[in-house]
Amino acid sequence: MADNRKRAILLSSLILCGIISAAAFLWLGGFTYPDTAGHWRIVAYTLKGYNPYTLIGADTIEPAIGAIPGGFTTVPWALVFGTLFYAGYAPLWFAEIYILFLHAGTAVVLLYLLGKEYKEKRLLITMALALFTSFSFLYSVHYGNYGAVISMILACAIILTDRNTVIAGLLMGVALLKPQISAPFCLIWALQGKWKHLAIAAAFTASGWAASSIVTSTNPITLLAAMFETGTASSYQYLGLLSPLKYYGVDPVTILAINATIGIGVIIVIIGLAICTILKMNKEEY
């Protein structure tokens, strides 16, 4: 009886989350795709041989593509490989439909892998509801961003870590197209000694960086420097947990610098705790 009550409470909570998320999705305007348009233009210009970093916030070079809005950028290894998500080879209208199919398709694959990992049907249904009623998922769909897709690919990589080294490594490489989400999990693999996995992911990243350099005829280091110069430090963008500081006159670049400092500090603490844990375990063994 207690288990049934817990399930009922959990199901009711998920349904309530779904209703709230759906209402927020509609309040935001449904499907608007501003991120799809911006990132599609970055990839489209790259495939035509332009260095897109020099075009961010500038006037339109090719009317068929349009101008890249200020504040949009990506990592150098995603300039070419980003077409996996934003279909820079096709018209914008296709990219807007394609990103929706990516959200749905990746979710199906993730749930399939979870179903193989956890045989309990009720658990699988609960996880499916948790995914599709998540505001983060609907928020990603609303903006036409690939944040949710990357997160689901990352989850697939984690599930396959001990099943298939090559596929898991490649999926992590794809997830590293958005390193602010996936990079911390590379640290976990490092602490677990998953060096083959990391090598495959690194090779994928390096090949993407090399492809961007070749296509744009630009030195890889120059591309990296250009990414930092363009950045995403615009006052109208979300700047992390400290984003509200911009309303009190704090410069966006300063906010990002503080965020980075905090992030580095957290990583150092995690590494320290991991080392202490390993040393303690070794000491207990002997």
ChimeraX attribute file (.defattr): number of C-alpha atoms within 10 A of each C-alpha:
attribute: neighborCount
match mode: 1-to-1
recipient: residues
	/A:1	6
	/A:2	7
	/A:3	8
	/A:4	9
	/A:5	10
	/A:6	11
	/A:7	14
	/A:8	12
	/A:9	12
	/A:10	14
	/A:11	16
	/A:12	12
	/A:13	13
	/A:14	20
	/A:15	15
	/A:16	13
	/A:17	18
	/A:18	20
	/A:19	14
	/A:20	15
	/A:21	20
	/A:22	18
	/A:23	14
	/A:24	15
	/A:25	18
	/A:26	13
	/A:27	9
	/A:28	13
	/A:29	11
	/A:30	16
	/A:31	17
	/A:32	14
	/A:33	19
	/A:34	15
	/A:35	20
	/A:36	26
	/A:37	23
	/A:38	22
	/A:39	26
	/A:40	27
	/A:41	26
	/A:42	31
	/A:43	28
	/A:44	26
	/A:45	26
	/A:46	22
	/A:47	19
	/A:48	13
	/A:49	16
	/A:50	18
	/A:51	22
	/A:52	24
	/A:53	26
	/A:54	14
	/A:55	19
	/A:56	21
	/A:57	14
	/A:58	12
	/A:59	12
	/A:60	14
	/A:61	13
	/A:62	9
	/A:63	8
	/A:64	11
	/A:65	17
	/A:66	15
	/A:67	20
	/A:68	25
	/A:69	20
	/A:70	16
	/A:71	17
	/A:72	21
	/A:73	22
	/A:74	23
	/A:75	19
	/A:76	28
	/A:77	25
	/A:78	23
	/A:79	31
	/A:80	24
	/A:81	22
	/A:82	25
	/A:83	20
	/A:84	15
	/A:85	22
	/A:86	30
	/A:87	22
	/A:88	26
	/A:89	16
	/A:90	13
	/A:91	13
	/A:92	19
	/A:93	10
	/A:94	13
	/A:95	22
	/A:96	22
	/A:97	14
	/A:98	19
	/A:99	23
	/A:100	19
	/A:101	12
	/A:102	18
	/A:103	23
	/A:104	14
	/A:105	13
	/A:106	18
	/A:107	21
	/A:108	14
	/A:109	14
	/A:110	18
	/A:111	20
	/A:112	14
	/A:113	15
	/A:114	19
	/A:115	16
	/A:116	10
	/A:117	12
	/A:118	13
	/A:119	10
	/A:120	11
	/A:121	10
	/A:122	11
	/A:123	13
	/A:124	18
	/A:125	14
	/A:126	14
	/A:127	16
	/A:128	17
	/A:129	16
	/A:130	19
	/A:131	19
	/A:132	17
	/A:133	20
	/A:134	17
	/A:135	20
	/A:136	14
	/A:137	22
	/A:138	23
	/A:139	20
	/A:140	20
	/A:141	26
	/A:142	21
	/A:143	20
	/A:144	27
	/A:145	25
	/A:146	24
	/A:147	20
	/A:148	22
	/A:149	23
	/A:150	24
	/A:151	17
	/A:152	22
	/A:153	23
	/A:154	23
	/A:155	20
	/A:156	23
	/A:157	26
	/A:158	17
	/A:159	16
	/A:160	18
	/A:161	18
	/A:162	11
	/A:163	11
	/A:164	12
	/A:165	18
	/A:166	18
	/A:167	17
	/A:168	25
	/A:169	26
	/A:170	21
	/A:171	23
	/A:172	31
	/A:173	29
	/A:174	25
	/A:175	25
	/A:176	24
	/A:177	25
	/A:178	19
	/A:179	17
	/A:180	10
	/A:181	15
	/A:182	20
	/A:183	15
	/A:184	12
	/A:185	15
	/A:186	19
	/A:187	16
	/A:188	14
	/A:189	16
	/A:190	13
	/A:191	14
	/A:192	9
	/A:193	11
	/A:194	17
	/A:195	15
	/A:196	14
	/A:197	25
	/A:198	22
	/A:199	15
	/A:200	20
	/A:201	24
	/A:202	17
	/A:203	14
	/A:204	22
	/A:205	23
	/A:206	16
	/A:207	14
	/A:208	23
	/A:209	23
	/A:210	18
	/A:211	19
	/A:212	26
	/A:213	23
	/A:214	14
	/A:215	16
	/A:216	21
	/A:217	12
	/A:218	15
	/A:219	14
	/A:220	19
	/A:221	12
	/A:222	11
	/A:223	23
	/A:224	16
	/A:225	14
	/A:226	18
	/A:227	19
	/A:228	14
	/A:229	12
	/A:230	19
	/A:231	19
	/A:232	20
	/A:233	21
	/A:234	16
	/A:235	16
	/A:236	11
	/A:237	13
	/A:238	14
	/A:239	19
	/A:240	11
	/A:241	10
	/A:242	13
	/A:243	17
	/A:244	13
	/A:245	14
	/A:246	19
	/A:247	9
	/A:248	7
	/A:249	9
	/A:250	13
	/A:251	15
	/A:252	21
	/A:253	16
	/A:254	13
	/A:255	20
	/A:256	19
	/A:257	13
	/A:258	13
	/A:259	17
	/A:260	13
	/A:261	12
	/A:262	12
	/A:263	13
	/A:264	12
	/A:265	12
	/A:266	12
	/A:267	14
	/A:268	12
	/A:269	12
	/A:270	14
	/A:271	15
	/A:272	12
	/A:273	12
	/A:274	14
	/A:275	13
	/A:276	12
	/A:277	12
	/A:278	13
	/A:279	12
	/A:280	11
	/A:281	11
	/A:282	10
	/A:283	9
	/A:284	8
	/A:285	7
	/A:286	5
